[in-house]
Structures are given as C-alpha cells and as structure tokens.
Amino acid sequence: MTEPPHLESPLIAILAGEESGDQLGADLIVALRQRYPQARFVGIGGARMQREGFDSWYDIRELSLFGFSEVVRHLPRLLRLRKALVARLLQARPAVVVGIDAPDFNLGVERRLKQAGVLTVHYVSPSVWAWREQRAEKIGRSARRVLCLFPMEPAIYAKHGVDARFVGHPLADRFALVSDRVGARDALQLPQQAPVLAVLPGSRLSEVGRLGQVFIDAANRVAAAVPGLRVVIPAANPQVRARLEALLAGSPRDETAPLLLDGHAHEAMLAADVVLLASGTATLEAMLAKRPMVVGYRVAPLSYRIARLLKMLKTDVYALPNILARACGLGDGLLVPELMQDDCTADQLAAAILALFRDSERRGAIVAAFEQLHQALRGGLEGHAGDRAAAAIAELIDESHG
C-alpha cells in the first residue's frame, strides 16, 4: 500500500517572526526534508529559510514588532495581513501549519485554521511560566501541539490538558559545554590577560535608544575602577552600529577605548570575563557561554505601566538564567543580578559589574551553575532541537494524514 500523494510531497506552512524564528525555521526545514524529501515549504520567513528553498509569501519584517505600544500602532496593518494569510492558507490546505514564536500574531492565525480543520503546531511556547499561566489553555485552542524550549513548560500545559513536548533549546546545541575564551580573544585580537567586559544593549534600535547610553556610562565607570579593562560592544546591524557610534563619540580614543564590533556577539561573550546585557534571549546565550553577567532592562513606559496595572506578571525575576535556576532547583535567590526599569541606572549597573570582577569565587559558582543549566536545556535528549521538533511535527502529520 503506497502513501497518500500528499505525504509524498506535503505542503508545509511555517510562519516565523523575528530573526530567531528565521533560524529555527531554517533548522526545521532541513530536518523535515530528511523525512519528506519532496516537501514544499511556504508562509512567512526570512533569508535563512529562503536559502533552504522556502517560499515566503510575506516579508518577515512584517511581524518584527516589540512591545505593546508598537503592536497597537501597527494593529490595523497586522489584522489585514492576518486575514489575507488565513484566507490563503485555507485555500492551500497545507498538511500542517507551524507558527514559530510571534504569539500575538501566530496564535490568532492558528486558532482560525484549527477551527477549519487544519493541523496546527506552535513552536516556542510563550512565557506561561512568567505571566498569565491561564494562556496555556487558550494556546491549546490554537495549536494541536506546542513545542517547548524549556523543560518546565510541558507540565504547565499538562495542567490545562494541552499536548506539549519539550524538544530542547537550539542554542544549547550551538554552544560547547566548555567554552573557549582563548580562541575568542584571539579572534577579536584581545589581550589574553586583560580583564574584558562585553556590553550588549540590545538588537533593536528601540532597545539601544533606551539602554545604550546607560550601558556605556556604566562601562565607563567600571573602566575607571578596573585597570586595563577592555570593553567590547557588538552591534547587531548597521543601524544599531550607527546609533552606538554616536553614543560613543565622547569615549576615550586610546588603546582601552571600547571596541565596536559588527556582529560577533557570540565571540564577544566568550571573550569576556563579565557581560552586561539587556534582558532577553541574549541572557540565555551568555549563560550557555558560561559567562557571569549583569542584566539590565527598560521597556517603554506605557508597556511597563500596563503590565503593572493589570498585574500580568507572576514572577519576581526576569532574566532567563534566574528563571531556569529556580525551575531546576538551584535556589530561590538571584543567580544573575538584574536591574530593571527605574533600577537600571549607570551607578547600579556599574556596582553590580564591579562586584563580579572583584569576587572570583562567586564567578566560579555562577559558571558551575550555568553548566548544570546547559545540561538541563539539552535534556539528555538525542539529536538536535530541530530534529526533535521535526519528529514531533512529522508524528502529527502521519497520524492525521496516514
């Protein structure tokens, strides 16, 4: 008995938002093609996905929004895009639709498609462990299966009767368990014996606008207290570099002047003794690089006031390493110093960074904890995260269309 034709060359729709979603989507396409060599991939994706043969119906930048106020401002356009996308997908009737992250957009699309009998999967769970856990039930109304990056997430979904699988975090596959500081410093031409601070104020202009100056001021304070300090600042893109260059105009011009890089965030973290960075996925990267860090963040005042007014947060910690440490039983205290909103000042950031530079025992304990968390994100599972995600999706496809 031969397979139905649609399983020989299934149409698989993927909806990715942000650069991180583009990378996840590209890995997923490669892994799914191992199972379905003749599959066709359509939807919304970026350059990485397109290099794998993906047909992007819309520009991925259409979904690259951040913060409540930005979403509100673009809401009419997003609603028009979502309506057109749903209509096109209902006409195409793909074997499965996989929404990657971008929950404010993707979950609405998935819900309409699921109601129409289309198989849907959501890849990357929203932060139900941090705020509004009841969203898990609503997510289950959108997605037949949720693919989770963190080990504590499936249990939350199980309480709400939702099928969720831990597939591991793809970043855990890309970082070695033992990091290479020497190689990273050689690559960036940094002295092997110098103290190094990596500064990452965010990848979006809006983040750099809120954090860039305060982070640079904090780094200058640390440089005044740590002899020979080298500061490295990776810029995510040319627009961010231009903004950072303007902020650095008044910095020293000698050999200890901050080193501004085009990209190379990974190498900058590996080369550093301590990292100062914005809250978000970058904190996970610094953790996997086994680098002690200080986390600072400021959101748009309107977004912050709304979140506080509505009591949307269910956690008193924000940085992913702290959240993971609690979930994995590594204590209730803060593994990583985090200074948020009004506490995110140059003086407080500098004080936290200096405390790490001056306490080698504490830095060693942090590195040991990060090694445990790295193993937890791999979960003792075989293969890479993309392979495991593809297996969970293929299982549903075969069950539904076999």
Secondary structure in CASP SS format (residue, H / E / C, confidence):
PFRMAT SS
TARGET T0000
AUTHOR 0000-0000-0000
METHOD secondary structure of the structure
MODEL  1
M C 1.00
T C 1.00
E C 1.00
P C 1.00
P H 1.00
H H 1.00
L H 1.00
E H 1.00
S C 1.00
P C 1.00
L E 1.00
I E 1.00
A E 1.00
I E 1.00
L E 1.00
A E 1.00
G C 1.00
E H 1.00
E H 1.00
S H 1.00
G H 1.00
D H 1.00
Q H 1.00
L H 1.00
G H 1.00
A H 1.00
D H 1.00
L H 1.00
I H 1.00
V H 1.00
A H 1.00
L H 1.00
R H 1.00
Q H 1.00
R H 1.00
Y C 1.00
P C 1.00
Q C 1.00
A C 1.00
R E 1.00
F E 1.00
V E 1.00
G E 1.00
I E 1.00
G E 1.00
G C 1.00
A H 1.00
R H 1.00
M H 1.00
Q H 1.00
R H 1.00
E C 1.00
G C 1.00
F C 1.00
D E 1.00
S E 1.00
W E 1.00
Y E 1.00
D E 1.00
I H 1.00
R H 1.00
E H 1.00
L H 1.00
S C 1.00
L C 1.00
F C 1.00
G C 1.00
F H 1.00
S H 1.00
E H 1.00
V H 1.00
V H 1.00
R H 1.00
H C 1.00
L H 1.00
P H 1.00
R H 1.00
L H 1.00
L H 1.00
R H 1.00
L H 1.00
R H 1.00
K H 1.00
A H 1.00
L H 1.00
V H 1.00
A H 1.00
R H 1.00
L H 1.00
L H 1.00
Q H 1.00
A H 1.00
R C 1.00
P C 1.00
A C 1.00
V E 1.00
V E 1.00
V E 1.00
G E 1.00
I E 1.00
D C 1.00
A C 1.00
P H 1.00
D H 1.00
F H 1.00
N H 1.00
L H 1.00
G H 1.00
V H 1.00
E H 1.00
R H 1.00
R H 1.00
L H 1.00
K H 1.00
Q H 1.00
A C 1.00
G C 1.00
V C 1.00
L C 1.00
T E 1.00
V E 1.00
H E 1.00
Y E 1.00
V C 1.00
S C 1.00
P C 1.00
S C 1.00
V C 1.00
W C 1.00
A C 1.00
W E 1.00
R C 1.00
E C 1.00
Q C 1.00
R H 1.00
A H 1.00
E H 1.00
K H 1.00
I H 1.00
G H 1.00
R H 1.00
S H 1.00
A C 1.00
R C 1.00
R E 1.00
V E 1.00
L E 1.00
C E 1.00
L C 1.00
F C 1.00
P C 1.00
M C 1.00
E H 1.00
P H 1.00
A H 1.00
I H 1.00
Y H 1.00
A H 1.00
K H 1.00
H C 1.00
G C 1.00
V C 1.00
D C 1.00
A E 1.00
R E 1.00
F E 1.00
V C 1.00
G C 1.00
H C 1.00
P H 1.00
L H 1.00
A H 1.00
D H 1.00
R H 1.00
F C 1.00
A C 1.00
L C 1.00
V C 1.00
S C 1.00
D C 1.00
R H 1.00
V H 1.00
G H 1.00
A H 1.00
R H 1.00
D H 1.00
A H 1.00
L H 1.00
Q C 1.00
L C 1.00
P C 1.00
Q C 1.00
Q C 1.00
A C 1.00
P C 1.00
V E 1.00
L E 1.00
A E 1.00
V E 1.00
L E 1.00
P C 1.00
G C 1.00
S C 1.00
R C 1.00
L H 1.00
S H 1.00
E H 1.00
V H 1.00
G H 1.00
R H 1.00
L H 1.00
G H 1.00
Q H 1.00
V H 1.00
F H 1.00
I H 1.00
D H 1.00
A H 1.00
A H 1.00
N H 1.00
R H 1.00
V H 1.00
A H 1.00
A H 1.00
A H 1.00
V C 1.00
P C 1.00
G C 1.00
L C 1.00
R E 1.00
V E 1.00
V E 1.00
I E 1.00
P E 1.00
A E 1.00
A C 1.00
N C 1.00
P H 1.00
Q H 1.00
V H 1.00
R H 1.00
A H 1.00
R H 1.00
L H 1.00
E H 1.00
A H 1.00
L H 1.00
L C 1.00
A C 1.00
G C 1.00
S C 1.00
P C 1.00
R C 1.00
D C 1.00
E C 1.00
T C 1.00
A C 1.00
P C 1.00
L E 1.00
L E 1.00
L E 1.00
D E 1.00
G C 1.00
H C 1.00
A H 1.00
H H 1.00
E H 1.00
A H 1.00
M H 1.00
L H 1.00
A H 1.00
A C 1.00
D C 1.00
V E 1.00
V E 1.00
L E 1.00
L E 1.00
A E 1.00
S C 1.00
G C 1.00
T H 1.00
A H 1.00
T H 1.00
L H 1.00
E H 1.00
A H 1.00
M H 1.00
L H 1.00
A C 1.00
K C 1.00
R C 1.00
P C 1.00
M E 1.00
V E 1.00
V E 1.00
G E 1.00
Y E 1.00
R C 1.00
V C 1.00
A C 1.00
P H 1.00
L H 1.00
S H 1.00
Y H 1.00
R H 1.00
I H 1.00
A H 1.00
R H 1.00
L H 1.00
L C 1.00
K C 1.00
M C 1.00
L E 1.00
K C 1.00
T C 1.00
D C 1.00
V C 1.00
Y C 1.00
A C 1.00
L H 1.00
P H 1.00
N H 1.00
I H 1.00
L H 1.00
A H 1.00
R H 1.00
A H 1.00
C C 1.00
G C 1.00
L C 1.00
G C 1.00
D C 1.00
G C 1.00
L C 1.00
L C 1.00
V C 1.00
P C 1.00
E E 1.00
L E 1.00
M E 1.00
Q H 1.00
D H 1.00
D H 1.00
C C 1.00
T C 1.00
A H 1.00
D H 1.00
Q H 1.00
L H 1.00
A H 1.00
A H 1.00
A H 1.00
I H 1.00
L H 1.00
A H 1.00
L H 1.00
F H 1.00
R C 1.00
D C 1.00
S H 1.00
E H 1.00
R H 1.00
R H 1.00
G H 1.00
A H 1.00
I H 1.00
V H 1.00
A H 1.00
A H 1.00
F H 1.00
E H 1.00
Q H 1.00
L H 1.00
H H 1.00
Q H 1.00
A H 1.00
L H 1.00
R H 1.00
G C 1.00
G C 1.00
L C 1.00
E C 1.00
G C 1.00
H C 1.00
A H 1.00
G H 1.00
D H 1.00
R H 1.00
A H 1.00
A H 1.00
A H 1.00
A H 1.00
I H 1.00
A H 1.00
E H 1.00
L H 1.00
I H 1.00
D H 1.00
E H 1.00
S H 1.00
H H 1.00
G C 1.00
END
